[in-house]
Amino acid sequence: MLLTITTTMDQATDLGYLLHKHPGRVQRFEQSFGTAHVFYPDAGDRRCTAALLLDVDPVKLVRTRGRGTPDFSLGQYVNDRPYAASSLLASAMAGVFRTAMRGRCDARPELAGSPIPLEIVLPALPCRGGPEQAERFFAPLGWDVSAVPVPLDPEFAEWGDSRYVTLTLTGTLRLADALNQLYVLLPVLDDAKHYWLAPDEVDKLIRAGEGWLAAHPDRGAITRRYLANRRALVRTALGRLADTEDAADEELDPVHVEEEQPPEVEEEKTVSLAEHRLQSVVRALRDENARRVIDLGCGSGKLLALLAKDDFFSEISGTDVSHRALSHAWRRLRWDDRPRPHHGDRSGRVRDVFQGALTYADERFAGYEAAVLMEVIEHVDPPRLGAVERVVFGHAAPRVVVVTTPNAEHNVRYEGLAPGAMRHSDHRFEWTRAEFRAWADRVAAAHGYRVRHVPVGDDDPEVGAPTQMGVFTR
């Protein structure tokens, strides 16, 4: 099976730095199911192509057979795996291009973080659902997609097309993002894996899907296919994605077969936990008559966009430590690639969106009636939480501070989340209701605030609501 990656950027052979594979050499990497070869059929300053060729050994493949492997003995040796891109190719990519997938390139760090023109070709890709499925999964990620069906036999057109397509993706993306998208979506389109699924598959999915999967319109279908409809794994993954990018909580419902509802059936619409949080924060700000607001840890800008549409609020700003998150916020607010006051914001209410760290005093944090820390504090290492308290409550010192954070007691309601585990791999802690109250009361007393506590989401009589909110006022 074959994968080619082509770029036409200036000094195109710098692709070798990004892939950590020298354009002048043919390299060989042994896999548990065969041998992977990396070589460059074209290596020029204006155009460079890297190829990953996977030579599958049928005998080795039998030893790593997964649930989808045919049970009859001949089928273990006679199948499409040596030729068609699948989870085998994804596994080889994870080994051969491991450093590139992490976005690390010490020799060209600025290039590793920049989008570059790419063309990716997979000559034979099994695609359950046909060419439309490939378009559905790749197009929202910024790719121009060409998925051409492969005929069963060119000599007999009446036989029709096979389940394979020749896939060509063209776009301008970070190479690391492109590789991670392929790693997830190749087995998703094939809808099969060559190995048994283990609980760490969720970690692999979350890691490879960082920055794109949670916001994908078909994240539910992708997650279910990637995890082979294993209910506990799917629920855990969707729960973590919901915390990561405010994905809709309705996807935490039991796994279901992908099929359309009959037109006459109307499903009851549920309000996601993310929406509950947003509305609860807005309600708290309105209750305290806070019209000038800064979102400390604004992420992708969902709260900023909501406040910008509300005539009640007169001035809004946001800050985040992550440049990637800010780029999403700027696009959501219809700004271009950097923040400029009032540019593209039709309401004229957005003052600034900028990069900043809450552990350091910053004059830009001050001058607002209210500050919001929505699902922020649990991402701070406990030894540094005191610095955040001093910056927010002591230095910026707005009249109102709204803080939301997960309720650890509610985690038992998430099926598939191991006892003691946290909802997201980046959480440094998750507090019970008593722990959050103790922290909030101490901070309020130290800085001259009062605090009231508000449950967010369905308030379970035994373990409380999934999110807890403290509204600090003075």
C-alpha positions as CSV (number, residue, x, y, z in Angstrom):
1,M,0.0,0.0,0.0
2,L,1.2,3.5,-0.9
3,L,0.9,7.0,0.5
4,T,2.6,10.1,-1.1
5,I,2.9,13.5,0.4
6,T,3.9,16.4,-2.0
7,T,4.6,20.0,-1.2
8,T,5.3,23.0,-3.5
9,M,6.5,25.4,-0.8
10,D,9.7,27.4,-1.2
11,Q,12.7,25.1,-0.6
12,A,10.4,22.2,-1.0
13,T,13.0,19.7,0.2
14,D,12.6,21.1,3.7
15,L,9.8,18.5,3.8
16,G,12.6,16.1,4.7
17,Y,13.2,18.1,7.9
18,L,9.5,18.0,8.8
19,L,9.3,14.3,8.3
20,H,12.8,13.6,9.8
21,K,13.6,11.6,6.7
22,H,16.5,12.5,4.4
23,P,15.4,13.1,0.8
24,G,18.6,11.5,-0.5
25,R,18.2,8.1,1.2
26,V,15.8,5.2,1.0
27,Q,15.0,4.1,4.5
28,R,13.5,0.8,5.8
29,F,11.5,0.3,9.0
30,E,10.4,-3.1,10.2
31,Q,6.8,-3.4,11.4
32,S,5.0,-6.3,13.2
33,F,3.1,-7.0,10.0
34,G,5.7,-6.2,7.3
35,T,8.2,-3.6,6.2
36,A,7.7,0.2,5.7
37,H,9.9,2.0,3.1
38,V,10.3,5.8,2.9
39,F,11.8,7.4,-0.2
40,Y,11.5,10.5,-2.3
41,P,10.5,10.0,-6.0
42,D,10.8,13.7,-6.6
43,A,13.1,16.0,-4.5
44,G,13.5,19.5,-6.0
45,D,13.5,23.1,-4.6
46,R,10.0,23.8,-6.1
47,R,8.4,20.4,-5.6
48,C,9.1,17.5,-3.3
49,T,7.3,14.2,-2.8
50,A,7.8,11.8,0.0
51,A,6.4,8.2,-0.4
52,L,5.6,5.7,2.3
53,L,5.4,2.2,0.8
54,L,4.2,-0.6,3.1
55,D,5.0,-4.1,2.2
56,V,2.7,-6.4,4.2
57,D,3.8,-9.9,5.1
58,P,0.7,-12.2,5.2
59,V,2.3,-14.5,7.7
60,K,3.1,-11.7,10.1
61,L,-0.4,-10.2,9.5
62,V,-2.0,-13.5,10.7
63,R,-0.2,-13.1,14.0
64,T,-1.7,-9.7,14.5
65,R,-5.2,-10.5,13.2
66,G,-8.0,-8.4,14.6
67,R,-11.7,-8.8,14.9
68,G,-12.4,-7.9,11.3
69,T,-10.1,-10.5,9.9
70,P,-11.9,-13.3,7.9
71,D,-12.3,-16.5,9.9
72,F,-11.8,-18.9,7.0
73,S,-8.2,-20.0,6.8
74,L,-7.5,-18.9,3.2
75,G,-8.9,-15.4,3.8
76,Q,-6.2,-14.8,6.4
77,Y,-3.6,-14.9,3.5
78,V,-5.7,-13.8,0.5
79,N,-7.1,-10.3,1.2
80,D,-6.7,-6.6,0.3
81,R,-4.3,-5.7,3.1
82,P,-1.1,-5.7,1.1
83,Y,-2.6,-3.2,-1.4
84,A,-5.3,-1.0,0.2
85,A,-4.6,1.8,2.7
86,S,-6.0,0.9,6.1
87,S,-5.3,0.8,9.8
88,L,-2.0,-1.0,8.9
89,L,-0.8,2.1,7.0
90,A,-2.0,4.3,10.0
91,S,0.1,2.1,12.4
92,A,3.1,2.4,10.1
93,M,2.7,6.2,10.0
94,A,2.6,6.4,13.8
95,G,5.9,4.6,14.0
96,V,7.7,6.0,11.0
97,F,6.5,9.6,11.3
98,R,6.1,9.7,15.1
99,T,8.1,13.0,15.6
100,A,6.5,14.7,12.6
101,M,3.0,13.9,14.0
102,R,3.9,15.6,17.2
103,G,4.7,18.8,15.3
104,R,8.3,18.8,16.4
105,C,11.2,19.9,14.2
106,D,14.2,21.4,16.0
107,A,15.9,22.2,12.7
108,R,12.9,24.2,11.3
109,P,10.6,25.0,14.3
110,E,8.9,27.9,12.5
111,L,8.1,25.6,9.6
112,A,6.7,22.9,11.8
113,G,4.2,25.4,13.1
114,S,3.2,26.9,9.8
115,P,0.6,25.7,7.2
116,I,2.2,24.6,3.9
117,P,0.8,23.6,0.6
118,L,0.2,19.8,0.5
119,E,-1.1,17.2,-1.9
120,I,-1.7,13.7,-0.4
121,V,-2.5,10.8,-2.6
122,L,-3.7,7.3,-1.6
123,P,-4.1,5.2,-4.8
124,A,-6.3,2.5,-3.2
125,L,-8.4,3.4,-0.1
126,P,-11.3,1.2,1.1
127,C,-14.1,3.6,1.7
128,R,-17.3,2.3,3.3
129,G,-20.0,4.7,2.2
130,G,-18.4,5.6,-1.1
131,P,-16.7,8.8,-2.3
132,E,-19.2,11.0,-0.5
133,Q,-18.0,9.6,2.8
134,A,-14.5,10.7,2.1
135,E,-15.7,14.2,1.2
136,R,-17.8,14.3,4.4
137,F,-14.9,13.5,6.6
138,F,-12.1,15.4,5.0
139,A,-13.7,18.5,3.5
140,P,-14.6,20.2,6.9
141,L,-10.9,20.0,7.7
142,G,-10.0,22.4,4.9
143,W,-9.1,19.9,2.2
144,D,-10.1,19.9,-1.4
145,V,-11.2,16.3,-1.9
146,S,-11.1,14.1,-5.0
147,A,-12.3,10.6,-4.4
148,V,-12.5,8.6,-7.6
149,P,-14.1,5.2,-7.5
150,V,-11.9,2.3,-8.6
151,P,-13.8,0.0,-11.0
152,L,-14.0,-3.7,-10.3
153,D,-12.5,-4.4,-13.7
154,P,-11.9,-1.6,-16.3
155,E,-12.6,-4.2,-19.0
156,F,-16.1,-4.9,-17.7
157,A,-17.7,-1.5,-17.0
158,E,-21.1,-3.2,-16.3
159,W,-19.6,-4.8,-13.2
160,G,-19.6,-1.3,-11.6
161,D,-17.3,0.2,-9.0
162,S,-15.4,-1.5,-6.2
163,R,-15.5,-0.2,-2.6
164,Y,-12.1,1.4,-3.1
165,V,-11.3,5.0,-4.2
166,T,-8.3,6.8,-5.3
167,L,-8.1,9.7,-2.8
168,T,-6.4,13.0,-3.5
169,L,-6.3,15.7,-0.8
170,T,-5.1,19.2,-1.6
171,G,-4.9,22.0,0.9
172,T,-2.7,24.3,3.0
173,L,-2.3,22.8,6.5
174,R,0.4,22.1,9.1
175,L,2.0,18.8,8.2
176,A,1.5,17.4,11.7
177,D,-2.3,18.1,11.4
178,A,-2.4,16.4,8.1
179,L,-0.7,13.3,9.4
180,N,-2.8,13.1,12.5
181,Q,-6.0,13.4,10.4
182,L,-4.9,10.6,8.2
183,Y,-4.0,8.5,11.2
184,V,-7.5,8.7,12.5
185,L,-9.5,8.7,9.3
186,L,-7.9,5.9,7.3
187,P,-9.3,3.2,9.6
188,V,-12.5,5.2,10.0
189,L,-13.1,5.1,6.2
190,D,-12.1,1.4,6.1
191,D,-14.3,0.8,9.2
192,A,-12.0,-1.9,10.3
193,K,-8.8,-2.4,12.4
194,H,-6.2,-5.2,12.2
195,Y,-5.7,-5.4,15.9
196,W,-7.7,-5.7,19.1
197,L,-8.9,-2.5,20.7
198,A,-7.6,-1.6,24.1
199,P,-8.6,1.2,26.5
200,D,-5.6,3.2,25.4
201,E,-7.2,3.6,22.0
202,V,-9.2,6.5,23.5
203,D,-6.0,8.3,24.4
204,K,-4.6,7.7,20.9
205,L,-7.8,9.2,19.4
206,I,-7.8,12.2,21.7
207,R,-4.1,12.9,21.1
208,A,-4.3,12.5,17.3
209,G,-7.6,14.5,17.1
210,E,-6.3,17.5,19.1
211,G,-7.3,20.7,17.5
212,W,-9.7,19.3,14.9
213,L,-11.8,16.3,16.0
214,A,-13.9,18.0,18.7
215,A,-15.0,20.7,16.2
216,H,-15.7,18.3,13.4
217,P,-19.4,18.1,12.4
218,D,-19.2,14.3,12.2
219,R,-17.1,13.7,15.3
220,G,-19.7,11.3,16.6
221,A,-19.5,9.1,13.6
222,I,-15.7,9.3,13.4
223,T,-15.4,8.3,17.1
224,R,-17.8,5.4,16.8
225,R,-16.1,4.0,13.7
226,Y,-12.6,4.5,15.1
227,L,-13.5,2.7,18.3
228,A,-15.4,-0.1,16.5
229,N,-18.7,0.9,18.2
230,R,-17.3,-0.2,21.6
231,R,-19.9,1.5,23.7
232,A,-17.8,2.2,26.9
233,L,-14.8,3.4,24.8
234,V,-17.0,5.6,22.6
235,R,-18.7,7.2,25.6
236,T,-15.4,7.9,27.3
237,A,-14.0,9.5,24.1
238,L,-17.0,11.7,23.5
239,G,-17.0,12.8,27.1
240,R,-13.4,13.9,26.9
241,L,-14.0,15.6,23.6
242,A,-17.0,17.4,25.1
243,D,-14.7,18.8,27.8
244,T,-12.0,19.7,25.3
245,E,-14.0,21.7,22.8
246,D,-17.4,22.0,24.2
247,A,-18.8,19.2,22.0
248,A,-22.5,18.6,22.4
249,D,-23.4,16.4,25.3
250,E,-26.1,14.7,23.4
251,E,-23.3,12.6,21.8
252,L,-22.8,11.0,25.2
253,D,-26.0,9.1,24.7
254,P,-25.7,5.3,24.1
255,V,-24.0,4.3,20.9
256,H,-26.4,3.9,18.0
257,V,-26.2,2.6,14.4
258,E,-25.6,5.3,11.9
259,E,-29.0,5.7,10.1
260,E,-31.3,8.5,9.3
261,Q,-34.5,9.0,11.3
262,P,-37.7,8.8,9.3
263,P,-39.0,12.2,8.4
264,E,-42.1,11.8,10.6
265,V,-40.1,11.1,13.7
266,E,-39.2,14.3,15.7
267,E,-36.4,13.8,18.2
268,E,-36.6,15.8,21.5
269,K,-33.8,18.3,21.5
270,T,-31.6,18.3,24.5
271,V,-29.5,21.2,25.8
272,S,-25.8,20.3,26.0
273,L,-23.7,20.8,29.1
274,A,-21.6,23.3,27.1
275,E,-24.7,25.3,26.4
276,H,-25.8,25.1,30.0
277,R,-22.4,26.6,31.0
278,L,-22.6,29.4,28.5
279,Q,-26.1,30.4,29.5
280,S,-25.4,30.1,33.2
281,V,-22.3,32.4,32.9
282,V,-24.3,35.0,30.8
283,R,-27.1,34.9,33.4
284,A,-24.7,35.5,36.3
285,L,-23.2,38.5,34.5
286,R,-26.6,40.0,33.8
287,D,-27.7,39.4,37.4
288,E,-24.7,41.4,38.6
289,N,-25.2,44.1,35.9
290,A,-21.7,43.6,34.6
291,R,-21.5,45.0,31.1
292,R,-17.8,45.2,30.5
293,V,-16.4,41.7,30.6
294,I,-13.0,39.9,30.0
295,D,-12.9,36.2,29.3
296,L,-9.7,34.9,31.0
297,G,-9.0,31.6,29.1
298,C,-11.4,32.3,26.2
299,G,-10.4,29.2,24.2
300,S,-12.1,29.1,20.8
301,G,-14.2,32.1,21.7
302,K,-17.7,30.7,22.1
303,L,-18.5,32.9,25.1
304,L,-17.0,36.0,23.3
305,A,-19.2,35.4,20.3
306,L,-22.3,34.9,22.5
307,L,-21.6,38.1,24.5
308,A,-20.9,40.1,21.3
309,K,-24.4,39.3,20.0
310,D,-26.1,40.5,23.2
311,D,-26.9,44.2,23.4
312,F,-26.7,44.1,27.2
313,F,-22.9,44.0,27.1
314,S,-20.9,47.1,26.0
315,E,-17.3,46.0,26.0
316,I,-15.8,42.5,25.7
317,S,-12.2,41.1,25.6
318,G,-10.6,37.7,25.7
319,T,-7.3,36.2,26.4
320,D,-5.8,32.7,26.2
321,V,-2.3,31.2,26.5
322,S,-2.8,29.0,23.3
323,H,-2.2,30.7,20.0
324,R,-4.1,27.9,18.3
325,A,-7.2,28.5,20.4
326,L,-7.0,32.2,19.7
327,S,-6.9,31.6,16.0
328,H,-10.2,29.8,16.3
329,A,-11.6,32.7,18.4
330,W,-10.5,35.2,15.8
331,R,-12.2,33.2,13.0
332,R,-15.3,32.9,15.1
333,L,-15.4,36.6,15.5
334,R,-14.6,37.1,11.8
335,W,-11.3,38.7,12.4
336,D,-8.3,37.8,10.2
337,D,-5.1,36.2,11.4
338,R,-4.5,38.6,14.3
339,P,-6.7,40.7,16.7
340,R,-7.4,44.3,15.8
341,P,-10.0,46.1,17.9
342,H,-13.5,46.2,16.2
343,H,-12.2,44.7,13.0
344,G,-14.8,42.3,11.6
345,D,-16.9,42.5,14.8
346,R,-20.2,43.9,13.6
347,S,-21.4,44.8,17.1
348,G,-18.3,46.9,17.8
349,R,-18.3,45.5,21.3
350,V,-15.2,43.4,21.1
351,R,-12.2,45.4,22.4
352,D,-9.4,43.0,22.1
353,V,-8.5,39.3,21.9
354,F,-4.9,38.6,22.8
355,Q,-2.4,36.0,24.0
356,G,-1.6,36.1,27.7
357,A,-0.9,33.9,30.8
358,L,-3.0,34.1,33.9
359,T,0.0,33.4,36.2
360,Y,1.6,36.8,35.4
361,A,0.1,40.3,36.1
362,D,-0.9,42.0,32.9
363,E,-2.3,45.5,32.7
364,R,-4.6,44.3,29.9
365,F,-6.6,42.2,32.4
366,A,-7.6,45.2,34.4
367,G,-10.4,47.8,33.9
368,Y,-13.4,45.5,33.4
369,E,-16.4,45.1,35.6
370,A,-16.3,41.3,35.4
371,A,-13.9,38.5,34.6
372,V,-14.8,34.9,33.6
373,L,-12.8,31.8,34.1
374,M,-14.9,29.1,32.4
375,E,-13.4,25.6,32.8
376,V,-9.9,27.1,33.3
377,I,-8.6,26.6,36.8
378,E,-8.5,22.8,36.5
379,H,-5.9,23.2,33.8
380,V,-3.5,25.0,36.2
381,D,-0.9,23.1,38.2
382,P,-1.9,23.3,41.9
383,P,1.4,25.0,42.9
384,R,0.7,27.8,40.4
385,L,-3.0,28.3,41.3
386,G,-2.0,30.8,43.9
387,A,-0.4,33.0,41.2
388,V,-3.7,32.9,39.2
389,E,-5.6,33.9,42.4
390,R,-3.3,36.9,42.9
391,V,-3.5,38.0,39.3
392,V,-7.3,37.7,38.9
393,F,-8.5,38.7,42.4
394,G,-5.7,40.9,43.5
395,H,-4.2,42.6,40.4
396,A,-7.1,42.7,37.9
397,A,-9.6,42.9,40.8
398,P,-12.9,43.2,38.8
399,R,-16.2,43.8,40.7
400,V,-17.4,40.3,39.6
401,V,-15.5,37.1,38.9
402,V,-17.3,34.0,37.6
403,V,-15.6,30.6,37.9
404,T,-16.8,27.3,36.6
405,T,-15.1,23.9,37.0
406,P,-16.1,20.2,36.8
407,N,-17.7,18.5,39.7
408,A,-15.6,15.4,40.3
409,E,-18.4,13.7,42.2
410,H,-20.4,13.6,39.0
411,N,-17.8,11.6,37.1
412,V,-19.4,8.3,38.2
413,R,-22.2,9.1,35.9
414,Y,-19.9,8.9,32.8
415,E,-19.9,5.3,31.8
416,G,-16.5,4.1,30.7
417,L,-14.6,6.7,32.8
418,A,-12.4,4.7,35.2
419,P,-12.8,5.3,39.0
420,G,-10.5,8.2,40.0
421,A,-9.9,9.2,36.3
422,M,-10.4,12.8,35.2
423,R,-12.5,14.0,32.2
424,H,-9.6,15.3,30.2
425,S,-6.0,14.4,30.0
426,D,-4.9,18.0,30.6
427,H,-6.8,18.4,33.8
428,R,-4.4,18.9,36.7
429,F,-7.2,18.2,39.3
430,E,-11.0,18.0,39.6
431,W,-12.7,19.1,42.8
432,T,-15.6,17.8,44.7
433,R,-18.3,20.3,45.7
434,A,-16.8,20.5,49.2
435,E,-13.3,21.1,47.8
436,F,-14.5,23.8,45.4
437,R,-16.4,25.6,48.2
438,A,-13.4,25.5,50.5
439,W,-11.2,27.0,47.8
440,A,-13.8,29.7,46.8
441,D,-14.4,30.7,50.5
442,R,-10.7,31.0,51.1
443,V,-10.1,33.1,48.0
444,A,-13.1,35.3,48.7
445,A,-12.0,36.0,52.3
446,A,-8.4,36.8,51.2
447,H,-9.4,39.3,48.6
448,G,-12.6,40.9,50.0
449,Y,-15.2,39.1,47.9
450,R,-18.4,37.3,48.7
451,V,-19.2,34.1,46.8
452,R,-22.4,32.2,45.9
453,H,-22.4,28.8,44.4
454,V,-24.6,27.7,41.5
455,P,-25.0,24.2,40.0
456,V,-24.7,24.0,36.2
457,G,-26.5,21.2,34.3
458,D,-28.9,18.6,35.6
459,D,-28.5,18.6,39.4
460,D,-28.2,14.9,40.4
461,P,-29.6,14.4,44.0
462,E,-26.7,12.1,44.9
463,V,-23.6,13.5,43.2
464,G,-24.7,17.0,42.2
465,A,-24.5,18.8,38.8
466,P,-21.8,18.0,36.3
467,T,-20.4,21.6,36.6
468,Q,-20.1,23.9,39.6
469,M,-20.0,27.6,39.4
470,G,-18.9,30.3,41.9
471,V,-20.0,33.9,41.4
472,F,-17.6,36.2,43.4
473,T,-18.8,39.8,44.0
474,R,-17.7,42.8,46.1
